[in-house]
Amino acid sequence: MPSIRVGAALFAALLTVTLAGCATRPHTASAAGSSTAVISVVAAENFWGSLAAQLGGTRVKVTSIINNPDADPHDYEATPADGRAIAGAGLVLVNGVGYDPWAGKLVDANPAGGRTVLDVGELVGVKAGGNPHRWYSPPDVRKVVDQLTADLKRIDPPDAGYFDSQHETVLNRDLKGYFDAIDGIRAKYAGTPVGASESIFALLAPALGLNLLTPESFLNAITEGTDPTAGDKTTIDAQIKNRQLKAYVYNSQNATPDVQAQVTAAKAAGIPVATITEMLTPARATFQAWQVAQLDALKQALAQGTGK
């Protein structure tokens, strides 16, 4: 995967950042026994930022650094404003697994006592070199939801009850449609053979019970920005030509010429194509609205491809 860059000049500027602001406003007792503290949360990407905002409710102010659906996260260049935001945060949320190394560098360049850093890759036990698209893994999403709540409670103990209530609401109401959509596809289409353009779908396919036939080496090559092998392309071409796939899923934010050729071939062969994206689309969507819309589109593609 192409690295995301932080320039030398930016680091020089970041090292001089003065942490004059506080990560949270001072705690003030309220009539209900809670505090009026507001935690400054900075998420490297908006898909995690959306969940943090929902779990934190009125007790957090969330800033997502990458929040443009047209942006290419792999080519993002951090700015001095990003460094200042991280320097003043009480909680920093990064994806890790080599996906956003610039965020870790900004954290290191701006040490701050008492700041909490939640690295999703470390949380779920996936190191650099593994599949970085952890927000497409439903079990990992659940782990992040639980850990975010635990971190917020530790940062702001007087509001622990509030955060527990938010956690319950987010899991059992707000994310219910997301988990139900996953269960519904698995119940109806388990074992269905599908293809995909890159490894972003490789974490979701098992949760849906789908049989992802695309060679893993091809998925990784597209994700990492390297050339896929001729053998992998030949294998996929045959899968499409022979209509071995009932649907093809591609990341429209990483549509390389090889991927575009496969999408065109799939459509020509009558194989339904479903689109997914790396970033929230539209930018102001919630995590669950975005994911459910994509899952519904995939379900329609599977219905068309299987006839059921």
Buried (B, 14 or more C-beta within 10 A) or exposed (E): BEEBEBEEEBBEBBEEBEBEEEBBBEBEEEEEEBBBBBBBBBBBBBBBBBBBBBBBBEBBBBBBBBBEBEBBBBEBEBBEEBBBBBBBBBBBBBBBBBBBBBBBBBBEBBEBEEBBBBBBBEBBEBEEEBBBBBBBBBEBBEBBBBBBBBBBBEBBEBBBEBBEEBBEBBBEEBBEBBBEBBBBBBEBBEEBBBBBBBBBBBBBBBBBBBBBBBBEEBBBBBBBEEEBEEEBBEBBEEBBEEEBBBBBBBBBBBBBEBBEBBBEBBEEBEBBBBBBBBBBBEBEBBBBBBBBBBBBBBBEBBBBBBEE
